């Protein structure tokens, strides 16, 4: 019997997602290399340490643009509501595979992740611009640049931890990876994990 499928993400959404993901990996490797002496060898991701220092901020701007394209597309789906409280109260059951409530396109955990990532990316852009030599750093006092670098590192650390959780959750919930690779999910997956969204999609049809 042929699987019944629903489109969760279109081609443009998936391409944008993987561009952001690729930028994140490059930024993580080069950023760790530039910030921690023990990881200095990671600066070789761009060829040389000098190139890593030059290219890192440009890739950061590209990731920012890609992420905020996603932000303006998805922010409405990530506003918290009463169903999210049900999900949070029953999170232990959810982890055991028993979903609760009429979860929409994203559950409470995904929504929290979305807003944490938004905060981190925005913080990293602002602080990165302040510390960006030779273009912008000259306009700011040294104490402010030091604070910006500290906040940049903190936001990066939080973002890396959040992405690790994001990847783990995607692997944990069978069928999630397929949504971002092929753009499709089964009716059974949608009914189980996002019943509110599933009903909405069926109502449109």
NUVEX-892135 format. One line per field, with one value per residue (C-alpha): x, y, z; residue number from 1; residue in three letters. Coordinates in Angstrom, 3 decimals, decimal comma, padded with zeros to 6 digits. Example, Ala and Ser with C-alpha at 12.3 -4.5 7.8 and 13.67 -1.06 7.14 Angstrom:
! NUVEX-892135
u = (012,300:013,670)
v = (-004,500:-001,060)
w = (007,800:007,140)
pos = (1:2)
code = (ALA:SER)
This chain:
! NUVEX-892135
u = (000,000:001,357:002,227:-000,030:002,189:001,803:004,213:005,820:008,520:008,852:012,088:012,967:012,527:014,722:017,499:017,484:017,636:020,664:022,484:022,035:023,163:026,307:027,128:026,645:029,117:031,758:031,251:031,419:034,665:036,390:034,958:036,207:039,590:039,820:038,528:040,133:043,899:043,417:041,172:043,367:043,896:040,198:040,943:042,210:038,579:039,114:042,686:044,722:044,121:044,337:041,660:039,495:039,672:038,736:035,974:034,332:032,357:031,171:029,812:028,197:026,325:025,198:023,890:022,095:020,356:019,360:018,133:016,048:014,475:013,296:012,316:009,887:008,419:007,906:007,554:003,749:003,877:006,158:003,966:003,117:-000,487:-002,537:-001,680:001,976:001,218:-000,403:002,664:005,057:003,066:003,171:006,737:007,692:004,930:006,018:009,570:008,114:006,361:002,881:001,935:-000,684:-002,918:-003,585:-000,007:000,262:003,087:005,621:005,479:006,554:010,080:010,548:009,151:011,532:014,400:013,276:013,323:016,642:018,216:016,722:018,178:021,586:021,847:020,782:023,255:026,067:025,396:025,394:028,445:030,235:029,811:031,160:034,301:034,716:038,121:039,046:035,560:033,643:035,693:037,464:034,208:033,838:035,858:038,027:035,987:032,826:034,618:035,731:032,170:030,953:033,469:032,385:028,700:029,538:031,237:028,370:025,749:027,803:028,144:024,407:023,647:025,983:024,340:020,885:021,773:023,074:019,684:017,948:019,870:019,330:015,571:015,420:017,129:015,047:011,672:011,601:010,451:011,640:014,809:012,742:010,710:013,771:015,385:012,377:009,930:007,275:005,884:003,391:-000,185:000,560:003,566:001,560:-001,400:000,844:003,265:001,350:-002,379:-003,467:-001,357:-002,559:-006,212:-005,414:-003,776:-006,657:-009,124:-007,365:-007,691)
v = (000,000:003,421:005,795:008,797:011,864:015,523:018,265:019,834:021,918:023,053:023,075:026,706:026,096:023,007:024,666:027,626:025,294:023,405:026,626:027,830:024,420:024,464:028,009:026,956:024,071:026,308:029,000:026,511:024,971:028,264:029,988:027,287:027,470:031,237:031,320:028,258:027,686:023,920:023,969:026,308:023,572:023,880:027,197:025,048:024,615:027,701:026,820:028,997:030,809:034,152:033,137:031,793:035,161:036,962:034,642:033,790:037,076:036,979:033,457:034,735:037,404:034,765:032,561:035,536:036,336:032,709:032,268:035,412:034,409:031,378:033,604:035,700:032,539:030,622:033,059:032,926:029,135:029,525:031,689:029,904:028,958:026,814:023,575:024,169:024,167:020,734:019,518:020,856:019,335:015,947:016,165:012,877:011,087:012,799:011,507:008,016:008,467:009,365:012,741:014,919:017,812:019,388:020,297:022,624:022,744:022,952:021,718:023,689:022,281:023,271:026,724:027,261:026,160:028,590:031,605:030,618:030,312:033,650:035,380:033,769:034,584:038,212:038,590:037,088:039,419:042,573:041,614:040,282:043,586:045,499:043,324:043,058:044,346:046,246:047,396:048,329:047,736:051,078:052,901:051,341:051,681:048,753:047,972:047,628:045,356:043,121:042,868:042,153:039,321:037,818:037,982:036,600:033,588:033,027:033,205:030,867:028,335:028,411:028,084:025,095:023,365:024,136:022,752:019,542:019,138:020,012:017,311:014,734:015,407:015,118:011,721:010,621:011,237:008,863:010,568:014,064:013,960:012,946:016,140:018,313:016,058:015,152:017,735:015,108:013,307:010,499:011,039:008,771:010,900:014,124:012,675:011,451:014,356:017,391:016,578:020,230:020,935:017,718:018,727:022,167:020,656:018,241:021,121:023,010:020,024)
w = (000,000:-000,987:001,856:002,324:002,545:003,498:002,505:005,560:003,866:000,264:-001,757:-000,949:002,787:002,695:000,692:003,077:006,081:004,753:003,814:007,402:008,688:006,518:007,678:011,283:010,918:009,297:011,933:014,797:013,591:012,783:015,863:018,220:016,532:016,936:020,516:022,190:021,746:022,026:018,949:016,898:014,317:013,389:011,698:008,845:007,774:005,578:004,644:007,009:010,321:008,521:006,028:008,858:010,618:007,398:006,179:009,531:009,853:006,231:006,716:009,914:007,960:005,449:008,265:009,804:006,514:006,004:009,569:009,568:006,298:008,259:011,183:009,167:007,638:010,889:013,800:013,808:014,158:017,188:019,386:022,628:023,423:025,799:024,000:024,785:028,512:028,134:026,261:028,909:031,781:030,064:028,736:030,455:028,568:025,350:025,813:026,092:022,758:024,038:022,572:024,250:023,220:019,840:018,999:016,008:013,478:016,319:019,897:022,972:022,893:019,269:019,955:022,872:020,640:017,924:020,254:021,877:018,433:017,373:020,430:019,939:016,224:016,780:019,651:017,606:014,681:016,828:018,871:015,795:013,983:017,010:017,060:013,264:012,205:010,118:009,144:012,304:015,452:015,046:015,762:019,232:022,460:023,541:026,718:024,614:022,145:025,025:026,326:022,792:022,400:025,726:024,760:021,308:022,885:025,353:022,602:020,414:023,235:023,914:020,202:019,800:022,781:021,366:017,938:019,531:021,240:017,962:016,061:018,804:018,842:015,046:015,209:018,200:016,530:013,582:010,386:011,310:009,201:006,193:006,555:005,975:003,360:001,220:002,537:003,249:006,310:006,578:007,737:010,706:011,736:011,472:013,422:016,219:016,666:015,377:015,388:015,371:012,306:010,672:011,082:009,709:006,623:006,067:006,457:003,672:001,381)
pos = (1:2:3:4:5:6:7:8:9:10:11:12:13:14:15:16:17:18:19:20:21:22:23:24:25:26:27:28:29:30:31:32:33:34:35:36:37:38:39:40:41:42:43:44:45:46:47:48:49:50:51:52:53:54:55:56:57:58:59:60:61:62:63:64:65:66:67:68:69:70:71:72:73:74:75:76:77:78:79:80:81:82:83:84:85:86:87:88:89:90:91:92:93:94:95:96:97:98:99:100:101:102:103:104:105:106:107:108:109:110:111:112:113:114:115:116:117:118:119:120:121:122:123:124:125:126:127:128:129:130:131:132:133:134:135:136:137:138:139:140:141:142:143:144:145:146:147:148:149:150:151:152:153:154:155:156:157:158:159:160:161:162:163:164:165:166:167:168:169:170:171:172:173:174:175:176:177:178:179:180:181:182:183:184:185:186:187:188:189:190:191:192:193:194:195:196:197:198:199:200:201:202:203:204:205)
code = (UNK:UNK:UNK:UNK:UNK:UNK:UNK:UNK:UNK:UNK:UNK:UNK:UNK:UNK:UNK:UNK:UNK:UNK:UNK:UNK:UNK:UNK:UNK:UNK:UNK:UNK:UNK:UNK:UNK:UNK:UNK:UNK:UNK:UNK:UNK:UNK:UNK:UNK:UNK:UNK:UNK:UNK:UNK:UNK:UNK:UNK:UNK:UNK:UNK:UNK:UNK:UNK:UNK:UNK:UNK:UNK:UNK:UNK:UNK:UNK:UNK:UNK:UNK:UNK:UNK:UNK:UNK:UNK:UNK:UNK:UNK:UNK:UNK:UNK:UNK:UNK:UNK:UNK:UNK:UNK:UNK:UNK:UNK:UNK:UNK:UNK:UNK:UNK:UNK:UNK:UNK:UNK:UNK:UNK:UNK:UNK:UNK:UNK:UNK:UNK:UNK:UNK:UNK:UNK:UNK:UNK:UNK:UNK:UNK:UNK:UNK:UNK:UNK:UNK:UNK:UNK:UNK:UNK:UNK:UNK:UNK:UNK:UNK:UNK:UNK:UNK:UNK:UNK:UNK:UNK:UNK:UNK:UNK:UNK:UNK:UNK:UNK:UNK:UNK:UNK:UNK:UNK:UNK:UNK:UNK:UNK:UNK:UNK:UNK:UNK:UNK:UNK:UNK:UNK:UNK:UNK:UNK:UNK:UNK:UNK:UNK:UNK:UNK:UNK:UNK:UNK:UNK:UNK:UNK:UNK:UNK:UNK:UNK:UNK:UNK:UNK:UNK:UNK:UNK:UNK:UNK:UNK:UNK:UNK:UNK:UNK:UNK:UNK:UNK:UNK:UNK:UNK:UNK:UNK:UNK:UNK:UNK:UNK:UNK:UNK:UNK:UNK:UNK:UNK:UNK)
